[in-house]
Amino acid sequence: MRYRLTFIAGLATGYVLGARAGRERYEQLRKAAQRVTQNPAVRNSAESVALTGRDAAAKAFGKVSAKVEDRLPASVSDRVRSLREQRSADEDEWGTSNT
């Protein structure tokens, strides 16, 4: 799915950059893209995906750091432990909003 979206984005970019349709068509495409990005449903979905990604990254960090902590040098191990303790507070310092 990721590669398909990347391909479509590249195709759209190539069309915009290489189109011979002129400025009018470019402005039409730009306005359509703005309408999509400013749509509240799209913005909420994007925020939901971002939150899910952050949660998954935090869980992965916890699991991986727990498994490799004993194999790391002491200074790195101490830093990983302090980061894990900071994360245990479950604070979201990224600031989420539905705007």
C-alpha positions as CSV (number, residue, x, y, z in Angstrom):
1,M,0.0,0.0,0.0
2,R,2.8,2.4,0.9
3,Y,4.5,1.8,-2.5
4,R,1.2,2.4,-4.3
5,L,0.7,5.7,-2.6
6,T,4.3,6.7,-3.3
7,F,3.8,5.8,-6.9
8,I,0.6,7.8,-7.2
9,A,2.2,10.8,-5.5
10,G,5.1,10.6,-7.9
11,L,2.8,10.3,-10.8
12,A,0.8,13.3,-9.7
13,T,4.0,15.3,-9.2
14,G,5.4,14.3,-12.5
15,Y,2.1,15.3,-14.2
16,V,2.1,18.7,-12.5
17,L,5.7,19.4,-13.3
18,G,5.6,18.0,-16.9
19,A,2.1,19.0,-17.9
20,R,1.7,21.1,-21.0
21,A,-1.8,22.1,-19.9
22,G,-0.6,25.4,-18.6
23,R,-1.2,27.4,-15.5
24,E,-5.0,26.9,-15.4
25,R,-4.7,23.2,-15.0
26,Y,-2.0,23.6,-12.4
27,E,-4.2,25.9,-10.4
28,Q,-7.1,23.4,-10.7
29,L,-4.9,20.6,-9.3
30,R,-3.6,22.8,-6.5
31,K,-7.0,23.9,-5.4
32,A,-8.3,20.3,-5.5
33,A,-5.3,19.2,-3.3
34,Q,-6.0,22.0,-0.9
35,R,-9.7,21.0,-0.6
36,V,-8.6,17.5,0.2
37,T,-6.0,18.5,2.8
38,Q,-8.4,20.9,4.5
39,N,-11.2,18.4,4.7
40,P,-11.9,17.7,8.4
41,A,-12.4,14.0,7.8
42,V,-9.0,13.8,6.1
43,R,-7.3,15.8,8.8
44,N,-8.9,13.7,11.6
45,S,-7.8,10.5,9.8
46,A,-4.3,11.8,9.4
47,E,-4.1,12.7,13.1
48,S,-5.5,9.3,14.1
49,V,-2.9,7.6,12.0
50,A,-0.2,9.8,13.5
51,L,-1.3,8.9,17.1
52,T,-1.5,5.2,16.2
53,G,2.0,5.4,14.8
54,R,3.4,7.1,17.8
55,D,1.8,4.5,20.1
56,A,3.2,1.7,18.0
57,A,6.7,3.3,18.1
58,A,6.5,3.7,21.8
59,K,5.6,0.1,22.3
60,A,8.3,-1.0,19.9
61,F,10.9,1.1,21.7
62,G,9.9,-0.4,25.0
63,K,10.2,-4.0,23.7
64,V,13.4,-3.5,21.8
65,S,15.1,-1.6,24.5
66,A,14.2,-4.3,27.1
67,K,15.7,-7.0,24.9
68,V,18.9,-5.3,23.9
69,E,19.6,-3.3,27.1
70,D,21.9,-5.9,28.6
71,R,24.0,-6.1,25.4
72,L,24.7,-2.4,25.3
73,P,27.5,-0.5,27.0
74,A,26.7,0.8,30.4
75,S,26.4,4.5,29.3
76,V,24.0,3.7,26.5
77,S,22.0,1.3,28.8
78,D,21.6,4.0,31.4
79,R,20.3,6.4,28.8
80,V,17.8,3.9,27.4
81,R,16.6,3.2,30.9
82,S,16.1,6.9,31.7
83,L,14.2,7.3,28.4
84,R,12.0,4.4,29.2
85,E,11.2,5.8,32.6
86,Q,10.3,9.2,31.1
87,R,8.0,7.4,28.6
88,S,6.2,5.5,31.4
89,A,4.4,8.7,32.4
90,D,2.3,8.4,29.2
91,E,2.5,12.0,28.4
92,D,2.0,13.2,24.9
93,E,4.4,16.0,24.4
94,W,3.5,16.3,20.7
95,G,0.3,18.1,21.5
96,T,-2.7,16.7,19.7
97,S,-5.5,18.8,18.3
98,N,-8.4,18.2,15.9
99,T,-7.7,21.3,13.8
